[in-house]
Amino acid sequence: MTLGHFIYIPGILLLGTVIGFVLGGRRAELAADDQAEKDQRKAARDARRRAREDS
């Protein structure tokens, strides 16, 4: 093994970890936004249903 391996391999592992962390964070944020939108639509649908039943 050369000195390059001791620098190159951990560097690539670190780069992959950073890229995965960034992409995973973005995906988690999008999933939370999608869930919030889904919850809003469900609440609106339930409110319309209750309004119809009360009339």
mmCIF entry with sequence, helices, sheets and N, C-alpha, C, O atoms, coordinates in Angstrom:
data_MODEL
# 
_entry.id   MODEL 
# 
_entity.id                         1 
_entity.type                       polymer 
_entity.pdbx_number_of_molecules   1 
# 
_entity_poly.entity_id                      1 
_entity_poly.type                           'polypeptide(L)' 
_entity_poly.nstd_linkage                   no 
_entity_poly.nstd_monomer                   no 
_entity_poly.pdbx_seq_one_letter_code       MTLGHFIYIPGILLLGTVIGFVLGGRRAELAADDQAEKDQRKAARDARRRAREDS 
_entity_poly.pdbx_seq_one_letter_code_can   MTLGHFIYIPGILLLGTVIGFVLGGRRAELAADDQAEKDQRKAARDARRRAREDS 
_entity_poly.pdbx_strand_id                 A 
# 
loop_
_entity_poly_seq.entity_id 
_entity_poly_seq.num 
_entity_poly_seq.mon_id 
_entity_poly_seq.hetero 
1 1  MET n 
1 2  THR n 
1 3  LEU n 
1 4  GLY n 
1 5  HIS n 
1 6  PHE n 
1 7  ILE n 
1 8  TYR n 
1 9  ILE n 
1 10 PRO n 
1 11 GLY n 
1 12 ILE n 
1 13 LEU n 
1 14 LEU n 
1 15 LEU n 
1 16 GLY n 
1 17 THR n 
1 18 VAL n 
1 19 ILE n 
1 20 GLY n 
1 21 PHE n 
1 22 VAL n 
1 23 LEU n 
1 24 GLY n 
1 25 GLY n 
1 26 ARG n 
1 27 ARG n 
1 28 ALA n 
1 29 GLU n 
1 30 LEU n 
1 31 ALA n 
1 32 ALA n 
1 33 ASP n 
1 34 ASP n 
1 35 GLN n 
1 36 ALA n 
1 37 GLU n 
1 38 LYS n 
1 39 ASP n 
1 40 GLN n 
1 41 ARG n 
1 42 LYS n 
1 43 ALA n 
1 44 ALA n 
1 45 ARG n 
1 46 ASP n 
1 47 ALA n 
1 48 ARG n 
1 49 ARG n 
1 50 ARG n 
1 51 ALA n 
1 52 ARG n 
1 53 GLU n 
1 54 ASP n 
1 55 SER n 
# 
_struct_asym.id          A 
_struct_asym.entity_id   1 
# 
_struct_conf.conf_type_id            HELX_P 
_struct_conf.id                      HELX_P1 
_struct_conf.pdbx_PDB_helix_id       AA1 
_struct_conf.beg_label_comp_id       LEU 
_struct_conf.beg_label_asym_id       A 
_struct_conf.beg_label_seq_id        3 
_struct_conf.pdbx_beg_PDB_ins_code   ? 
_struct_conf.end_label_comp_id       ASP 
_struct_conf.end_label_asym_id       A 
_struct_conf.end_label_seq_id        54 
_struct_conf.pdbx_end_PDB_ins_code   ? 
_struct_conf.beg_auth_comp_id        LEU 
_struct_conf.beg_auth_asym_id        A 
_struct_conf.beg_auth_seq_id         3 
_struct_conf.end_auth_comp_id        ASP 
_struct_conf.end_auth_asym_id        A 
_struct_conf.end_auth_seq_id         54 
_struct_conf.pdbx_PDB_helix_class    1 
_struct_conf.details                 ? 
_struct_conf.pdbx_PDB_helix_length   52 
# 
_struct_conf_type.id          HELX_P 
_struct_conf_type.criteria    ? 
_struct_conf_type.reference   ? 
# 
loop_
_atom_site.group_PDB 
_atom_site.id 
_atom_site.type_symbol 
_atom_site.label_atom_id 
_atom_site.label_alt_id 
_atom_site.label_comp_id 
_atom_site.label_asym_id 
_atom_site.label_entity_id 
_atom_site.label_seq_id 
_atom_site.pdbx_PDB_ins_code 
_atom_site.Cartn_x 
_atom_site.Cartn_y 
_atom_site.Cartn_z 
_atom_site.occupancy 
_atom_site.B_iso_or_equiv 
_atom_site.pdbx_formal_charge 
_atom_site.auth_seq_id 
_atom_site.auth_comp_id 
_atom_site.auth_asym_id 
_atom_site.auth_atom_id 
_atom_site.pdbx_PDB_model_num 
ATOM 1   N N  . MET A 1 1  ? 0.840   -1.176 0.000  1.00 0.00 ? 1  MET A N  1 
ATOM 2   C CA . MET A 1 1  ? 0.000   0.000  0.000  1.00 0.00 ? 1  MET A CA 1 
ATOM 3   C C  . MET A 1 1  ? 0.883   1.237  0.000  1.00 0.00 ? 1  MET A C  1 
ATOM 4   O O  . MET A 1 1  ? 1.940   1.284  0.629  1.00 0.00 ? 1  MET A O  1 
ATOM 5   N N  . THR A 1 2  ? 0.417   2.209  -0.713 1.00 0.00 ? 2  THR A N  1 
ATOM 6   C CA . THR A 1 2  ? 1.190   3.445  -0.769 1.00 0.00 ? 2  THR A CA 1 
ATOM 7   C C  . THR A 1 2  ? 0.544   4.494  0.126  1.00 0.00 ? 2  THR A C  1 
ATOM 8   O O  . THR A 1 2  ? -0.562  4.315  0.636  1.00 0.00 ? 2  THR A O  1 
ATOM 9   N N  . LEU A 1 3  ? 1.258   5.574  0.295  1.00 0.00 ? 3  LEU A N  1 
ATOM 10  C CA . LEU A 1 3  ? 0.752   6.672  1.106  1.00 0.00 ? 3  LEU A CA 1 
ATOM 11  C C  . LEU A 1 3  ? -0.534  7.246  0.499  1.00 0.00 ? 3  LEU A C  1 
ATOM 12  O O  . LEU A 1 3  ? -1.402  7.734  1.222  1.00 0.00 ? 3  LEU A O  1 
ATOM 13  N N  . GLY A 1 4  ? -0.648  7.185  -0.810 1.00 0.00 ? 4  GLY A N  1 
ATOM 14  C CA . GLY A 1 4  ? -1.848  7.682  -1.493 1.00 0.00 ? 4  GLY A CA 1 
ATOM 15  C C  . GLY A 1 4  ? -3.107  6.966  -1.048 1.00 0.00 ? 4  GLY A C  1 
ATOM 16  O O  . GLY A 1 4  ? -4.172  7.576  -0.947 1.00 0.00 ? 4  GLY A O  1 
ATOM 17  N N  . HIS A 1 5  ? -2.990  5.667  -0.779 1.00 0.00 ? 5  HIS A N  1 
ATOM 18  C CA . HIS A 1 5  ? -4.155  4.904  -0.328 1.00 0.00 ? 5  HIS A CA 1 
ATOM 19  C C  . HIS A 1 5  ? -4.642  5.393  1.031  1.00 0.00 ? 5  HIS A C  1 
ATOM 20  O O  . HIS A 1 5  ? -5.845  5.423  1.291  1.00 0.00 ? 5  HIS A O  1 
ATOM 21  N N  . PHE A 1 6  ? -3.711  5.773  1.889  1.00 0.00 ? 6  PHE A N  1 
ATOM 22  C CA . PHE A 1 6  ? -4.083  6.240  3.223  1.00 0.00 ? 6  PHE A CA 1 
ATOM 23  C C  . PHE A 1 6  ? -4.788  7.597  3.184  1.00 0.00 ? 6  PHE A C  1 
ATOM 24  O O  . PHE A 1 6  ? -5.467  7.974  4.139  1.00 0.00 ? 6  PHE A O  1 
ATOM 25  N N  . ILE A 1 7  ? -4.629  8.318  2.098  1.00 0.00 ? 7  ILE A N  1 
ATOM 26  C CA . ILE A 1 7  ? -5.301  9.615  1.947  1.00 0.00 ? 7  ILE A CA 1 
ATOM 27  C C  . ILE A 1 7  ? -6.529  9.471  1.059  1.00 0.00 ? 7  ILE A C  1 
ATOM 28  O O  . ILE A 1 7  ? -7.592  10.004 1.380  1.00 0.00 ? 7  ILE A O  1 
ATOM 29  N N  . TYR A 1 8  ? -6.394  8.755  -0.051 1.00 0.00 ? 8  TYR A N  1 
ATOM 30  C CA . TYR A 1 8  ? -7.449  8.664  -1.046 1.00 0.00 ? 8  TYR A CA 1 
ATOM 31  C C  . TYR A 1 8  ? -8.673  7.904  -0.516 1.00 0.00 ? 8  TYR A C  1 
ATOM 32  O O  . TYR A 1 8  ? -9.793  8.397  -0.645 1.00 0.00 ? 8  TYR A O  1 
ATOM 33  N N  . ILE A 1 9  ? -8.490  6.741  0.063  1.00 0.00 ? 9  ILE A N  1 
ATOM 34  C CA . ILE A 1 9  ? -9.618  5.904  0.496  1.00 0.00 ? 9  ILE A CA 1 
ATOM 35  C C  . ILE A 1 9  ? -10.443 6.585  1.593  1.00 0.00 ? 9  ILE A C  1 
ATOM 36  O O  . ILE A 1 9  ? -11.664 6.655  1.452  1.00 0.00 ? 9  ILE A O  1 
ATOM 37  N N  . PRO A 1 10 ? -9.847  7.089  2.675  1.00 0.00 ? 10 PRO A N  1 
ATOM 38  C CA . PRO A 1 10 ? -10.668 7.796  3.668  1.00 0.00 ? 10 PRO A CA 1 
ATOM 39  C C  . PRO A 1 10 ? -11.305 9.070  3.108  1.00 0.00 ? 10 PRO A C  1 
ATOM 40  O O  . PRO A 1 10 ? -12.406 9.448  3.511  1.00 0.00 ? 10 PRO A O  1 
ATOM 41  N N  . GLY A 1 11 ? -10.617 9.721  2.190  1.00 0.00 ? 11 GLY A N  1 
ATOM 42  C CA . GLY A 1 11 ? -11.186 10.926 1.563  1.00 0.00 ? 11 GLY A CA 1 
ATOM 43  C C  . GLY A 1 11 ? -12.438 10.613 0.782  1.00 0.00 ? 11 GLY A C  1 
ATOM 44  O O  . GLY A 1 11 ? -13.425 11.343 0.870  1.00 0.00 ? 11 GLY A O  1 
ATOM 45  N N  . ILE A 1 12 ? -12.413 9.533  0.016  1.00 0.00 ? 12 ILE A N  1 
ATOM 46  C CA . ILE A 1 12 ? -13.589 9.132  -0.760 1.00 0.00 ? 12 ILE A CA 1 
ATOM 47  C C  . ILE A 1 12 ? -14.718 8.692  0.169  1.00 0.00 ? 12 ILE A C  1 
ATOM 48  O O  . ILE A 1 12 ? -15.882 9.002  -0.084 1.00 0.00 ? 12 ILE A O  1 
ATOM 49  N N  . LEU A 1 13 ? -14.387 7.979  1.231  1.00 0.00 ? 13 LEU A N  1 
ATOM 50  C CA . LEU A 1 13 ? -15.415 7.591  2.208  1.00 0.00 ? 13 LEU A CA 1 
ATOM 51  C C  . LEU A 1 13 ? -16.054 8.815  2.853  1.00 0.00 ? 13 LEU A C  1 
ATOM 52  O O  . LEU A 1 13 ? -17.272 8.866  3.023  1.00 0.00 ? 13 LEU A O  1 
ATOM 53  N N  . LEU A 1 14 ? -15.249 9.782  3.207  1.00 0.00 ? 14 LEU A N  1 
ATOM 54  C CA . LEU A 1 14 ? -15.763 11.017 3.803  1.00 0.00 ? 14 LEU A CA 1 
ATOM 55  C C  . LEU A 1 14 ? -16.635 11.776 2.811  1.00 0.00 ? 14 LEU A C  1 
ATOM 56  O O  . LEU A 1 14 ? -17.696 12.282 3.176  1.00 0.00 ? 14 LEU A O  1 
ATOM 57  N N  . LEU A 1 15 ? -16.199 11.856 1.574  1.00 0.00 ? 15 LEU A N  1 
ATOM 58  C CA . LEU A 1 15 ? -16.986 12.531 0.540  1.00 0.00 ? 15 LEU A CA 1 
ATOM 59  C C  . LEU A 1 15 ? -18.339 11.849 0.365  1.00 0.00 ? 15 LEU A C  1 
ATOM 60  O O  . LEU A 1 15 ? -19.362 12.527 0.268  1.00 0.00 ? 15 LEU A O  1 
ATOM 61  N N  . GLY A 1 16 ? -18.356 10.529 0.323  1.00 0.00 ? 16 GLY A N  1 
ATOM 62  C CA . GLY A 1 16 ? -19.617 9.798  0.196  1.00 0.00 ? 16 GLY A CA 1 
ATOM 63  C C  . GLY A 1 16 ? -20.531 10.025 1.383  1.00 0.00 ? 16 GLY A C  1 
ATOM 64  O O  . GLY A 1 16 ? -21.746 10.136 1.223  1.00 0.00 ? 16 GLY A O  1 
ATOM 65  N N  . THR A 1 17 ? -19.957 10.093 2.569  1.00 0.00 ? 17 THR A N  1 
ATOM 66  C CA . THR A 1 17 ? -20.752 10.351 3.774  1.00 0.00 ? 17 THR A CA 1 
ATOM 67  C C  . THR A 1 17 ? -21.383 11.736 3.717  1.00 0.00 ? 17 THR A C  1 
ATOM 68  O O  . THR A 1 17 ? -22.561 11.898 4.035  1.00 0.00 ? 17 THR A O  1 
ATOM 69  N N  . VAL A 1 18 ? -20.615 12.717 3.318  1.00 0.00 ? 18 VAL A N  1 
ATOM 70  C CA . VAL A 1 18 ? -21.126 14.094 3.232  1.00 0.00 ? 18 VAL A CA 1 
ATOM 71  C C  . VAL A 1 18 ? -22.230 14.186 2.177  1.00 0.00 ? 18 VAL A C  1 
ATOM 72  O O  . VAL A 1 18 ? -23.277 14.784 2.426  1.00 0.00 ? 18 VAL A O  1 
ATOM 73  N N  . ILE A 1 19 ? -22.004 13.606 1.021  1.00 0.00 ? 19 ILE A N  1 
ATOM 74  C CA . ILE A 1 19 ? -23.019 13.641 -0.044 1.00 0.00 ? 19 ILE A CA 1 
ATOM 75  C C  . ILE A 1 19 ? -24.289 12.936 0.415  1.00 0.00 ? 19 ILE A C  1 
ATOM 76  O O  . ILE A 1 19 ? -25.389 13.437 0.181  1.00 0.00 ? 19 ILE A O  1 
ATOM 77  N N  . GLY A 1 20 ? -24.157 11.791 1.058  1.00 0.00 ? 20 GLY A N  1 
ATOM 78  C CA . GLY A 1 20 ? -25.318 11.074 1.564  1.00 0.00 ? 20 GLY A CA 1 
ATOM 79  C C  . GLY A 1 20 ? -26.070 11.853 2.618  1.00 0.00 ? 20 GLY A C  1 
ATOM 80  O O  . GLY A 1 20 ? -27.301 11.836 2.642  1.00 0.00 ? 20 GLY A O  1 
ATOM 81  N N  . PHE A 1 21 ? -25.353 12.534 3.486  1.00 0.00 ? 21 PHE A N  1 
ATOM 82  C CA . PHE A 1 21 ? -25.975 13.344 4.531  1.00 0.00 ? 21 PHE A CA 1 
ATOM 83  C C  . PHE A 1 21 ? -26.779 14.488 3.913  1.00 0.00 ? 21 PHE A C  1 
ATOM 84  O O  . PHE A 1 21 ? -27.903 14.756 4.335  1.00 0.00 ? 21 PHE A O  1 
ATOM 85  N N  . VAL A 1 22 ? -26.207 15.156 2.922  1.00 0.00 ? 22 VAL A N  1 
ATOM 86  C CA . VAL A 1 22 ? -26.883 16.287 2.275  1.00 0.00 ? 22 VAL A CA 1 
ATOM 87  C C  . VAL A 1 22 ? -28.123 15.807 1.530  1.00 0.00 ? 22 VAL A C  1 
ATOM 88  O O  . VAL A 1 22 ? -29.203 16.377 1.687  1.00 0.00 ? 22 VAL A O  1 
ATOM 89  N N  . LEU A 1 23 ? -27.973 14.771 0.728  1.00 0.00 ? 23 LEU A N  1 
ATOM 90  C CA . LEU A 1 23 ? -29.113 14.271 -0.042 1.00 0.00 ? 23 LEU A CA 1 
ATOM 91  C C  . LEU A 1 23 ? -30.194 13.692 0.868  1.00 0.00 ? 23 LEU A C  1 
ATOM 92  O O  . LEU A 1 23 ? -31.383 13.863 0.600  1.00 0.00 ? 23 LEU A O  1 
ATOM 93  N N  . GLY A 1 24 ? -29.797 13.018 1.928  1.00 0.00 ? 24 GLY A N  1 
ATOM 94  C CA . GLY A 1 24 ? -30.762 12.469 2.871  1.00 0.00 ? 24 GLY A CA 1 
ATOM 95  C C  . GLY A 1 24 ? -31.527 13.559 3.596  1.00 0.00 ? 24 GLY A C  1 
ATOM 96  O O  . GLY A 1 24 ? -32.727 13.422 3.836  1.00 0.00 ? 24 GLY A O  1 
ATOM 97  N N  . GLY A 1 25 ? -30.846 14.639 3.947  1.00 0.00 ? 25 GLY A N  1 
ATOM 98  C CA . GLY A 1 25 ? -31.511 15.761 4.605  1.00 0.00 ? 25 GLY A CA 1 
ATOM 99  C C  . GLY A 1 25 ? -32.535 16.417 3.705  1.00 0.00 ? 25 GLY A C  1 
ATOM 100 O O  . GLY A 1 25 ? -33.624 16.781 4.149  1.00 0.00 ? 25 GLY A O  1 
ATOM 101 N N  . ARG A 1 26 ? -32.186 16.565 2.446  1.00 0.00 ? 26 ARG A N  1 
ATOM 102 C CA . ARG A 1 26 ? -33.134 17.148 1.489  1.00 0.00 ? 26 ARG A CA 1 
ATOM 103 C C  . ARG A 1 26 ? -34.357 16.252 1.335  1.00 0.00 ? 26 ARG A C  1 
ATOM 104 O O  . ARG A 1 26 ? -35.486 16.740 1.298  1.00 0.00 ? 26 ARG A O  1 
ATOM 105 N N  . ARG A 1 27 ? -34.139 14.969 1.248  1.00 0.00 ? 27 ARG A N  1 
ATOM 106 C CA . ARG A 1 27 ? -35.249 14.029 1.059  1.00 0.00 ? 27 ARG A CA 1 
ATOM 107 C C  . ARG A 1 27 ? -36.156 14.015 2.289  1.00 0.00 ? 27 ARG A C  1 
ATOM 108 O O  . ARG A 1 27 ? -37.378 13.936 2.164  1.00 0.00 ? 27 ARG A O  1 
ATOM 109 N N  . ALA A 1 28 ? -35.561 14.090 3.458  1.00 0.00 ? 28 ALA A N  1 
ATOM 110 C CA . ALA A 1 28 ? -36.360 14.120 4.690  1.00 0.00 ? 28 ALA A CA 1 
ATOM 111 C C  . ALA A 1 28 ? -37.213 15.381 4.744  1.00 0.00 ? 28 ALA A C  1 
ATOM 112 O O  . ALA A 1 28 ? -38.363 15.336 5.181  1.00 0.00 ? 28 ALA A O  1 
ATOM 113 N N  . GLU A 1 29 ? -36.657 16.498 4.303  1.00 0.00 ? 29 GLU A N  1 
ATOM 114 C CA . GLU A 1 29 ? -37.417 17.752 4.300  1.00 0.00 ? 29 GLU A CA 1 
ATOM 115 C C  . GLU A 1 29 ? -38.582 17.658 3.315  1.00 0.00 ? 29 GLU A C  1 
ATOM 116 O O  . GLU A 1 29 ? -39.692 18.089 3.626  1.00 0.00 ? 29 GLU A O  1 
ATOM 117 N N  . LEU A 1 30 ? -38.337 17.105 2.142  1.00 0.00 ? 30 LEU A N  1 
ATOM 118 C CA . LEU A 1 30 ? -39.411 16.943 1.158  1.00 0.00 ? 30 LEU A CA 1 
ATOM 119 C C  . LEU A 1 30 ? -40.495 16.000 1.667  1.00 0.00 ? 30 LEU A C  1 
ATOM 120 O O  . LEU A 1 30 ? -41.681 16.243 1.444  1.00 0.00 ? 30 LEU A O  1 
ATOM 121 N N  . ALA A 1 31 ? -40.103 14.940 2.339  1.00 0.00 ? 31 ALA A N  1 
ATOM 122 C CA . ALA A 1 31 ? -41.072 13.988 2.874  1.00 0.00 ? 31 ALA A CA 1 
ATOM 123 C C  . ALA A 1 31 ? -41.926 14.646 3.953  1.00 0.00 ? 31 ALA A C  1 
ATOM 124 O O  . ALA A 1 31 ? -43.130 14.398 4.025  1.00 0.00 ? 31 ALA A O  1 
ATOM 125 N N  . ALA A 1 32 ? -41.320 15.476 4.786  1.00 0.00 ? 32 ALA A N  1 
ATOM 126 C CA . ALA A 1 32 ? -42.080 16.172 5.830  1.00 0.00 ? 32 ALA A CA 1 
ATOM 127 C C  . ALA A 1 32 ? -43.076 17.151 5.201  1.00 0.00 ? 32 ALA A C  1 
ATOM 128 O O  . ALA A 1 32 ? -44.210 17.263 5.667  1.00 0.00 ? 32 ALA A O  1 
ATOM 129 N N  . ASP A 1 33 ? -42.663 17.854 4.157  1.00 0.00 ? 33 ASP A N  1 
ATOM 130 C CA . ASP A 1 33 ? -43.569 18.779 3.469  1.00 0.00 ? 33 ASP A CA 1 
ATOM 131 C C  . ASP A 1 33 ? -44.730 18.031 2.823  1.00 0.00 ? 33 ASP A C  1 
ATOM 132 O O  . ASP A 1 33 ? -45.875 18.477 2.892  1.00 0.00 ? 33 ASP A O  1 
ATOM 133 N N  . ASP A 1 34 ? -44.436 16.897 2.196  1.00 0.00 ? 34 ASP A N  1 
ATOM 134 C CA . ASP A 1 34 ? -45.488 16.089 1.569  1.00 0.00 ? 34 ASP A CA 1 
ATOM 135 C C  . ASP A 1 34 ? -46.476 15.585 2.608  1.00 0.00 ? 34 ASP A C  1 
ATOM 136 O O  . ASP A 1 34 ? -47.683 15.582 2.368  1.00 0.00 ? 34 ASP A O  1 
ATOM 137 N N  . GLN A 1 35 ? -45.974 15.160 3.755  1.00 0.00 ? 35 GLN A N  1 
ATOM 138 C CA . GLN A 1 35 ? -46.853 14.659 4.809  1.00 0.00 ? 35 GLN A CA 1 
ATOM 139 C C  . GLN A 1 35 ? -47.730 15.777 5.365  1.00 0.00 ? 35 GLN A C  1 
ATOM 140 O O  . GLN A 1 35 ? -48.908 15.559 5.646  1.00 0.00 ? 35 GLN A O  1 
ATOM 141 N N  . ALA A 1 36 ? -47.169 16.964 5.523  1.00 0.00 ? 36 ALA A N  1 
ATOM 142 C CA . ALA A 1 36 ? -47.944 18.101 6.026  1.00 0.00 ? 36 ALA A CA 1 
ATOM 143 C C  . ALA A 1 36 ? -49.051 18.467 5.036  1.00 0.00 ? 36 ALA A C  1 
ATOM 144 O O  . ALA A 1 36 ? -50.174 18.764 5.444  1.00 0.00 ? 36 ALA A O  1 
ATOM 145 N N  . GLU A 1 37 ? -48.741 18.448 3.751  1.00 0.00 ? 37 GLU A N  1 
ATOM 146 C CA . GLU A 1 37 ? -49.749 18.745 2.726  1.00 0.00 ? 37 GLU A CA 1 
ATOM 147 C C  . GLU A 1 37 ? -50.845 17.681 2.729  1.00 0.00 ? 37 GLU A C  1 
ATOM 148 O O  . GLU A 1 37 ? -52.026 18.002 2.596  1.00 0.00 ? 37 GLU A O  1 
ATOM 149 N N  . LYS A 1 38 ? -50.458 16.429 2.880  1.00 0.00 ? 38 LYS A N  1 
ATOM 150 C CA . LYS A 1 38 ? -51.423 15.335 2.929  1.00 0.00 ? 38 LYS A CA 1 
ATOM 151 C C  . LYS A 1 38 ? -52.340 15.479 4.146  1.00 0.00 ? 38 LYS A C  1 
ATOM 152 O O  . LYS A 1 38 ? -53.547 15.257 4.050  1.00 0.00 ? 38 LYS A O  1 
ATOM 153 N N  . ASP A 1 39 ? -51.761 15.852 5.289  1.00 0.00 ? 39 ASP A N  1 
ATOM 154 C CA . ASP A 1 39 ? -52.548 16.048 6.502  1.00 0.00 ? 39 ASP A CA 1 
ATOM 155 C C  . ASP A 1 39 ? -53.535 17.204 6.339  1.00 0.00 ? 39 ASP A C  1 
ATOM 156 O O  . ASP A 1 39 ? -54.669 17.120 6.809  1.00 0.00 ? 39 ASP A O  1 
ATOM 157 N N  . GLN A 1 40 ? -53.106 18.289 5.671  1.00 0.00 ? 40 GLN A N  1 
ATOM 158 C CA . GLN A 1 40 ? -53.998 19.426 5.433  1.00 0.00 ? 40 GLN A CA 1 
ATOM 159 C C  . GLN A 1 40 ? -55.175 19.012 4.552  1.00 0.00 ? 40 GLN A C  1 
ATOM 160 O O  . GLN A 1 40 ? -56.320 19.359 4.839  1.00 0.00 ? 40 GLN A O  1 
ATOM 161 N N  . ARG A 1 41 ? -54.894 18.274 3.486  1.00 0.00 ? 41 ARG A N  1 
ATOM 162 C CA . ARG A 1 41 ? -55.980 17.826 2.597  1.00 0.00 ? 41 ARG A CA 1 
ATOM 163 C C  . ARG A 1 41 ? -56.954 16.933 3.333  1.00 0.00 ? 41 ARG A C  1 
ATOM 164 O O  . ARG A 1 41 ? -58.164 17.041 3.132  1.00 0.00 ? 41 ARG A O  1 
ATOM 165 N N  . LYS A 1 42 ? -56.447 16.049 4.188  1.00 0.00 ? 42 LYS A N  1 
ATOM 166 C CA . LYS A 1 42 ? -57.313 15.156 4.953  1.00 0.00 ? 42 LYS A CA 1 
ATOM 167 C C  . LYS A 1 42 ? -58.176 15.943 5.932  1.00 0.00 ? 42 LYS A C  1 
ATOM 168 O O  . LYS A 1 42 ? -59.361 15.652 6.089  1.00 0.00 ? 42 LYS A O  1 
ATOM 169 N N  . ALA A 1 43 ? -57.587 16.938 6.589  1.00 0.00 ? 43 ALA A N  1 
ATOM 170 C CA . ALA A 1 43 ? -58.346 17.761 7.535  1.00 0.00 ? 43 ALA A CA 1 
ATOM 171 C C  . ALA A 1 43 ? -59.441 18.534 6.808  1.00 0.00 ? 43 ALA A C  1 
ATOM 172 O O  . ALA A 1 43 ? -60.559 18.640 7.312  1.00 0.00 ? 43 ALA A O  1 
ATOM 173 N N  . ALA A 1 44 ? -59.137 19.071 5.640  1.00 0.00 ? 44 ALA A N  1 
ATOM 174 C CA . ALA A 1 44 ? -60.138 19.806 4.866  1.00 0.00 ? 44 ALA A CA 1 
ATOM 175 C C  . ALA A 1 44 ? -61.257 18.867 4.405  1.00 0.00 ? 44 ALA A C  1 
ATOM 176 O O  . ALA A 1 44 ? -62.433 19.229 4.439  1.00 0.00 ? 44 ALA A O  1 
ATOM 177 N N  . ARG A 1 45 ? -60.883 17.672 3.980  1.00 0.00 ? 45 ARG A N  1 
ATOM 178 C CA . ARG A 1 45 ? -61.879 16.695 3.538  1.00 0.00 ? 45 ARG A CA 1 
ATOM 179 C C  . ARG A 1 45 ? -62.788 16.290 4.697  1.00 0.00 ? 45 ARG A C  1 
ATOM 180 O O  . ARG A 1 45 ? -64.003 16.185 4.528  1.00 0.00 ? 45 ARG A O  1 
ATOM 181 N N  . ASP A 1 46 ? -62.203 16.065 5.868  1.00 0.00 ? 46 ASP A N  1 
ATOM 182 C CA . ASP A 1 46 ? -62.994 15.698 7.042  1.00 0.00 ? 46 ASP A CA 1 
ATOM 183 C C  . ASP A 1 46 ? -63.920 16.835 7.457  1.00 0.00 ? 46 ASP A C  1 
ATOM 184 O O  . ASP A 1 46 ? -65.057 16.591 7.859  1.00 0.00 ? 46 ASP A O  1 
ATOM 185 N N  . ALA A 1 47 ? -63.439 18.082 7.362  1.00 0.00 ? 47 ALA A N  1 
ATOM 186 C CA . ALA A 1 47 ? -64.272 19.232 7.727  1.00 0.00 ? 47 ALA A CA 1 
ATOM 187 C C  . ALA A 1 47 ? -65.454 19.356 6.772  1.00 0.00 ? 47 ALA A C  1 
ATOM 188 O O  . ALA A 1 47 ? -66.569 19.646 7.207  1.00 0.00 ? 47 ALA A O  1 
ATOM 189 N N  . ARG A 1 48 ? -65.224 19.140 5.473  1.00 0.00 ? 48 ARG A N  1 
ATOM 190 C CA . ARG A 1 48 ? -66.335 19.182 4.507  1.00 0.00 ? 48 ARG A CA 1 
ATOM 191 C C  . ARG A 1 48 ? -67.337 18.072 4.788  1.00 0.00 ? 48 ARG A C  1 
ATOM 192 O O  . ARG A 1 48 ? -68.546 18.277 4.682  1.00 0.00 ? 48 ARG A O  1 
ATOM 193 N N  . ARG A 1 49 ? -66.832 16.899 5.143  1.00 0.00 ? 49 ARG A N  1 
ATOM 194 C CA . ARG A 1 49 ? -67.707 15.768 5.426  1.00 0.00 ? 49 ARG A CA 1 
ATOM 195 C C  . ARG A 1 49 ? -68.574 16.049 6.665  1.00 0.00 ? 49 ARG A C  1 
ATOM 196 O O  . ARG A 1 49 ? -69.772 15.765 6.666  1.00 0.00 ? 49 ARG A O  1 
ATOM 197 N N  . ARG A 1 50 ? -67.964 16.603 7.706  1.00 0.00 ? 50 ARG A N  1 
ATOM 198 C CA . ARG A 1 50 ? -68.719 16.947 8.919  1.00 0.00 ? 50 ARG A CA 1 
ATOM 199 C C  . ARG A 1 50 ? -69.754 18.032 8.639  1.00 0.00 ? 50 ARG A C  1 
ATOM 200 O O  . ARG A 1 50 ? -70.862 17.990 9.173  1.00 0.00 ? 50 ARG A O  1 
ATOM 201 N N  . ALA A 1 51 ? -69.393 19.002 7.802  1.00 0.00 ? 51 ALA A N  1 
ATOM 202 C CA . ALA A 1 51 ? -70.332 20.089 7.459  1.00 0.00 ? 51 ALA A CA 1 
ATOM 203 C C  . ALA A 1 51 ? -71.537 19.531 6.715  1.00 0.00 ? 51 ALA A C  1 
ATOM 204 O O  . ALA A 1 51 ? -72.667 19.957 6.954  1.00 0.00 ? 51 ALA A O  1 
ATOM 205 N N  . ARG A 1 52 ? -71.301 18.579 5.813  1.00 0.00 ? 52 ARG A N  1 
ATOM 206 C CA . ARG A 1 52 ? -72.417 17.960 5.087  1.00 0.00 ? 52 ARG A CA 1 
ATOM 207 C C  . ARG A 1 52 ? -73.312 17.159 6.023  1.00 0.00 ? 52 ARG A C  1 
ATOM 208 O O  . ARG A 1 52 ? -74.536 17.187 5.893  1.00 0.00 ? 52 ARG A O  1 
ATOM 209 N N  . GLU A 1 53 ? -72.701 16.443 6.971  1.00 0.00 ? 53 GLU A N  1 
ATOM 210 C CA . GLU A 1 53 ? -73.486 15.624 7.900  1.00 0.00 ? 53 GLU A CA 1 
ATOM 211 C C  . GLU A 1 53 ? -74.300 16.480 8.848  1.00 0.00 ? 53 GLU A C  1 
ATOM 212 O O  . GLU A 1 53 ? -75.386 16.070 9.257  1.00 0.00 ? 53 GLU A O  1 
ATOM 213 N N  . ASP A 1 54 ? -73.807 17.667 9.213  1.00 0.00 ? 54 ASP A N  1 
ATOM 214 C CA . ASP A 1 54 ? -74.515 18.541 10.144 1.00 0.00 ? 54 ASP A CA 1 
ATOM 215 C C  . ASP A 1 54 ? -75.669 19.271 9.465  1.00 0.00 ? 54 ASP A C  1 
ATOM 216 O O  . ASP A 1 54 ? -76.597 19.718 10.139 1.00 0.00 ? 54 ASP A O  1 
ATOM 217 N N  . SER A 1 55 ? -75.624 19.395 8.147  1.00 0.00 ? 55 SER A N  1 
ATOM 218 C CA . SER A 1 55 ? -76.675 20.133 7.435  1.00 0.00 ? 55 SER A CA 1 
ATOM 219 C C  . SER A 1 55 ? -77.947 19.349 7.287  1.00 0.00 ? 55 SER A C  1 
ATOM 220 O O  . SER A 1 55 ? -78.915 19.846 6.710  1.00 0.00 ? 55 SER A O  1 
# 
